[in-house]
Amino acid sequence: MSELRLRGDLDAIPGYTPGKAAPQRETADAVHKISSNENPYPPLPSVTAAIADQLAHVNRYPETAATALTSVLCERFGVDPVNIVLGSGSVEVVSQLIRATAGVGDEVLFAWRSFEAYPMLVRTAGAVPVPVPLTADHRHDLDGMLAAITERTRLILVCNPNNPTGTTIGEAELDRFLARVPSDIVVVIDEAYVQFNDRVDSPVGIEHFRRHSNVAVAHTFSKAYGLAGMRVGYAIAPAPLGIALRKVAIPFGVTNLAQTAAVASLAAEDELGARVAALVVERERVLAAFVAAGFPLPESKGNFVWLPLGDATTTVAELLERHGLLVRPFAGEGLRATVAETEANDILIALAPEIAALAAPSSEVASAPAFASS
């Protein structure tokens, strides 16, 4: 039997590693899955009711144009329907943006470490990922990213707040950066965690979209809106880019259930805002506990915290798992822990002194790429 002919370049693409799932237990021992940045709160009753009303119609294909959701988003952001493109979560939206702008041999720039899917999506499109190491304080090195632009650069991804470090970019520095990027290169501001970002001088992606003809913004309903299982995100993009995104989008990629849930969630933002505020309070409580333990963490403006643990990463992840916390480790670099239920946060806080002691010898971590860039 002859071997199948598969793409040889796929060998260079690591598989996406999802957050570790909580085991199904019959005992009362609690296991908290804080590895995937999910919202710990269940959907609001108004949202579940809207989803339930749609269940009788799942025999029909979704409405590709997503008229209701697109209309609400257009009104909210003051844009035209051509500027709104939906996808199955923001990761699929980012995939569309990459495939619409970059092909074989083209380059896509992003900070590293940043969202784990970026290099995978770039490779899958046949393009070349160009990771630019974070600064010593785990932030985007915007000057370094500008220096990495070449004639082959087609797309730049800016994750703000950055996943998994939680660090942010200020308005003035993003302004300077965008002013220096050539106007024919698309810059995507990935704002998956924007609702948790309470930085005073935080840039607003949509305002930069209005000011720059090459800026797009990516948003998701998975995090603050608590619809991770529904898979719906969207891009706000210049009209020519929006048209291109539709050409590479998966047909019927966003279900009617997801569209309905998103519309209902937008209508319930006051209730959802209270939940976001509560998670921000918990995030600050966790950060303060590590400072008190002598292990100050990087700023975080997402719904998670980043522990730069270096060689101690695996040891600390195992310690946390023994205490019922499943986190997202990046071996040799650090781990990300979602701010979740108060009970889970209490366990993390109680372990802060022990974690600080384990981290002491190796908390300085280089931001070198963890994958081949060429």
Secondary structure, DSSP 8 states (H G I E B T S, - for coil): -------GGGGGS------------SSS---EE-SS---SS---HHHHHHHHHHGGGTTS---TT-HHHHHHHHHHHT--GGGEEEESSHHHHHHHHHHHH--TT-EEEEEESS-THHHHHHHHTT-EEEEEE--TTS---HHHHHHT--TTEEEEEEESS-TTT-----HHHHHHHHHHS-TTSEEEEE-TTGGG---TT---HHHHHHH-TTEEEEEESSSTT--TTT--EEEE--HHHHHHHHHHS-TT-S-HHHHHHHHHHHHTHHHHHHHHHHHHHHHHHHHHHHHHTT-------SSEEEE--GGGHHHHHHHHHHTTEE-EEETTTEEEEE---HHHHHHHHHTHHHHHHHHGGG-------SS---
